[in-house]
Amino acid sequence: MTSAIQKCLGGFLVALAALAVHAQESRVGYINYQRITTESAPAKAAQGRLEQEFSKRDKDLVALRESIKTFSERFDKDAPTLSESQRVSRQKEFADMNREFQRKQRELQEDINGRRNEELLQVLDKAAKAVKQVADAEKYDLVIQEVAYNNGKHDLTDKVLKILNAAK
């Protein structure tokens, strides 16, 4: 029984030693995609395009919101002097304006989200190419995105940002 345990333990130690040797030969890097999608030139350019593309619709929504607010204030001021039919008519008009505002706001948000996803895919595609370039140049075997802990020694984010920002 003792020799069987010794053989098992010996086999385990040999396997552990082989794993340690293999781990020393492998290079593992880390990339912070959150920084890539906020700090890189392509990400900033994409954000600028999105702001430009949707700024008019956003301004229109702000104007509509102000119009609704003005309408509401005017209604509150005039309500005591309005007849019942006028009051009901204005309440209906106010409800219609609110529904229209909410519809336009929802459509704008959906359009922004769709375009943001398109732009993000382009940024991530460029980032993937830059990660591959760094990994190939520095002979990394594995580059991962999410880690529980990183001491910074294997963080490739700055190198990838440098490539992305140079490619403008």
C-alpha positions as CSV (number, residue, x, y, z in Angstrom):
1,M,0.0,0.0,0.0
2,T,2.8,2.4,0.9
3,S,4.6,1.7,-2.5
4,A,1.4,2.4,-4.4
5,I,1.0,5.8,-2.6
6,Q,4.7,6.5,-3.2
7,K,4.3,5.7,-6.9
8,C,1.2,7.9,-7.2
9,L,2.9,10.7,-5.3
10,G,6.0,10.3,-7.5
11,G,3.9,10.5,-10.7
12,F,2.1,13.5,-9.4
13,L,5.4,15.3,-8.6
14,V,6.7,14.4,-12.1
15,A,3.6,15.8,-13.7
16,L,3.7,18.9,-11.5
17,A,7.4,19.5,-12.5
18,A,6.5,19.0,-16.2
19,L,3.7,21.5,-15.9
20,A,6.0,24.1,-14.2
21,V,8.6,23.7,-17.0
22,H,5.9,24.1,-19.6
23,A,4.5,27.2,-17.8
24,Q,7.9,28.8,-17.8
25,E,8.1,28.4,-21.5
26,S,4.7,30.0,-22.1
27,R,4.1,33.7,-22.2
28,V,0.7,35.0,-21.1
29,G,-0.3,38.6,-21.6
30,Y,-3.3,40.6,-20.5
31,I,-5.4,43.3,-22.4
32,N,-7.8,45.7,-20.8
33,Y,-10.5,46.2,-23.4
34,Q,-12.3,48.7,-21.3
35,R,-9.3,51.1,-21.7
36,I,-9.1,50.2,-25.4
37,T,-12.8,51.2,-26.0
38,T,-12.4,54.5,-24.2
39,E,-8.9,55.7,-24.6
40,S,-7.9,54.6,-28.2
41,A,-8.0,57.0,-31.1
42,P,-10.5,54.8,-33.1
43,A,-12.8,54.7,-30.0
44,K,-12.7,58.5,-29.6
45,A,-13.3,59.0,-33.3
46,A,-16.3,56.7,-33.2
47,Q,-17.7,58.6,-30.2
48,G,-17.3,61.8,-32.1
49,R,-19.1,60.4,-35.1
50,L,-21.9,59.2,-32.9
51,E,-22.3,62.6,-31.2
52,Q,-22.3,64.4,-34.6
53,E,-24.8,61.9,-36.1
54,F,-27.3,62.1,-33.3
55,S,-26.8,65.7,-32.0
56,K,-29.7,67.2,-34.0
57,R,-32.2,64.6,-32.9
58,D,-31.0,65.0,-29.3
59,K,-31.5,68.8,-29.6
60,D,-34.9,68.3,-31.0
61,L,-35.8,66.1,-28.1
62,V,-34.6,68.7,-25.6
63,A,-36.7,71.3,-27.4
64,L,-39.7,69.1,-27.3
65,R,-39.2,68.4,-23.6
66,E,-39.0,72.2,-23.0
67,S,-42.2,72.7,-25.1
68,I,-44.0,70.1,-23.0
69,K,-42.8,71.8,-19.8
70,T,-44.0,75.2,-21.0
71,F,-47.3,73.7,-22.0
72,S,-47.7,72.1,-18.6
73,E,-46.9,75.3,-16.8
74,R,-49.3,77.3,-19.0
75,F,-52.0,74.7,-18.4
76,D,-51.4,74.8,-14.6
77,K,-51.7,78.6,-14.7
78,D,-54.8,78.6,-17.0
79,A,-56.6,75.6,-15.5
80,P,-58.8,77.6,-13.0
81,T,-60.2,79.7,-15.9
82,L,-60.7,76.9,-18.4
83,S,-64.0,75.2,-19.1
84,E,-64.3,71.5,-18.5
85,S,-64.1,70.7,-22.2
86,Q,-61.0,72.9,-22.7
87,R,-59.4,71.3,-19.7
88,V,-60.0,67.8,-21.0
89,S,-58.8,68.8,-24.5
90,R,-55.6,70.3,-23.1
91,Q,-55.0,67.2,-20.9
92,K,-55.4,65.0,-24.0
93,E,-53.0,67.2,-25.9
94,F,-50.5,67.1,-23.1
95,A,-50.8,63.2,-22.9
96,D,-50.3,63.1,-26.7
97,M,-47.2,65.3,-26.5
98,N,-45.8,63.1,-23.7
99,R,-46.4,59.9,-25.7
100,E,-44.7,61.5,-28.8
101,F,-41.7,62.5,-26.7
102,Q,-41.3,59.1,-25.1
103,R,-41.6,57.4,-28.6
104,K,-39.0,59.7,-30.1
105,Q,-36.7,59.3,-27.1
106,R,-37.0,55.5,-27.2
107,E,-36.3,55.5,-31.0
108,L,-33.3,57.7,-30.6
109,Q,-31.9,55.5,-27.8
110,E,-32.4,52.4,-30.0
111,D,-30.7,54.0,-32.9
112,I,-27.8,55.2,-30.8
113,N,-27.4,51.8,-29.3
114,G,-27.4,50.1,-32.7
115,R,-24.8,52.6,-34.2
116,R,-22.7,52.4,-31.0
117,N,-22.6,48.6,-31.4
118,E,-21.5,48.9,-35.0
119,E,-18.8,51.4,-34.1
120,L,-17.6,49.3,-31.2
121,L,-17.3,46.2,-33.4
122,Q,-15.0,48.2,-35.7
123,V,-12.9,49.4,-32.8
124,L,-12.7,45.9,-31.4
125,D,-11.7,44.5,-34.8
126,K,-8.8,47.0,-35.0
127,A,-7.9,46.2,-31.4
128,A,-7.8,42.5,-32.2
129,K,-5.4,43.1,-35.1
130,A,-3.2,45.2,-32.8
131,V,-3.3,42.6,-30.1
132,K,-2.2,39.9,-32.6
133,Q,0.6,42.2,-33.8
134,V,1.9,42.7,-30.3
135,A,1.5,39.0,-29.4
136,D,3.4,37.9,-32.6
137,A,6.1,40.5,-32.2
138,E,6.7,39.7,-28.5
139,K,6.0,35.9,-28.8
140,Y,3.1,35.7,-26.5
141,D,1.3,32.3,-26.4
142,L,-1.9,33.6,-24.9
143,V,-3.5,37.0,-24.4
144,I,-6.5,37.2,-22.1
145,Q,-9.0,39.9,-21.5
146,E,-10.5,39.3,-18.1
147,V,-8.3,38.6,-15.1
148,A,-8.8,38.6,-11.3
149,Y,-5.4,39.9,-10.7
150,N,-2.6,41.4,-12.8
151,N,0.6,42.9,-11.5
152,G,1.1,44.9,-14.7
153,K,4.1,43.0,-15.8
154,H,2.1,41.3,-18.6
155,D,-0.3,44.1,-19.4
156,L,-0.2,44.7,-23.1
157,T,-2.8,47.5,-23.2
158,D,-0.4,50.4,-23.5
159,K,1.3,48.7,-26.4
160,V,-1.9,48.0,-28.2
161,L,-3.1,51.6,-27.6
162,K,0.1,52.9,-29.0
163,I,-0.5,50.9,-32.2
164,L,-4.1,52.0,-32.4
165,N,-3.3,55.6,-31.8
166,A,-0.6,55.6,-34.4
167,A,-2.9,54.2,-37.1
168,K,-5.3,57.1,-37.0
